[in-house]
Every structure is written in structure tokens, then in C-alpha cells.
Amino acid sequence: MADGTAGTVGPIVVDLGKTKRKAIKSLKRGRGKLMAEVDEVVATVAANLGAEAQGKELVPVVIVYRQRDKKRRGRWPLGL
């Protein structure tokens, strides 16, 4: 980079799969199996970047979501 700005690292998306509510609470507190998995992924990415990761702080962003069922279309027949 000729202008002296630091390069950017693209987003790292980690799918933790279906998890229990208790595990998510532990993750929010920075503990548990899920936090260990996130730390492992961040360490792996830092190792893969090598010298490019020097002087950069990799910050994991974890998004927890619940996929809802599709809404049912249509209604029962009104004549019943």
C-alpha cells in the first residue's frame, strides 16, 4: 500500500451449527466450547495470514441467529 494505510482482512464467517441456549450464554460471557472454537478459528486465520497478520488485531464478530420456519400460505377453507 503506497499511501501507508493498513490492508484489510476480509470477514471470517464461522458456522457454529445448531447450539443450545446454555452454550450461547457461555459464549456471551467469553467461556465454553463455542468460545474455544472461535478462538481456534481466529488462531488458524492468523497462522494462515503469516506476516500479513503482524501488527493487526483480529477481532471475531459472532452473530447468533435462529432460522424461522417458512410462514404457511393460505388458510383453512372458510366454509368449514
SULJO-V744729 format. One record per backbone hydrogen bond with DSSP energy under -0.5 kcal/mol. NH is the residue of the N-H (numbers start at 1). CO is the residue of the C=O. If there is no record, write none. Layout:
BEGIN
nh = <NH/NH>
co = <CO/CO>
END
This chain:
BEGIN
nh = <4/13/14/16/24/25/26/27/28/29/30/31/35/36/37/38/39/40/41/42/43/44/45/46/47/48/49/50/52/53/54/56/58/59/60/62/63/64/65/68/80>
co = <1/11/12/14/20/21/22/23/24/25/27/26/31/32/33/34/35/36/37/38/39/40/41/42/43/44/45/46/49/50/51/53/56/57/58/60/61/62/63/66/77>
END
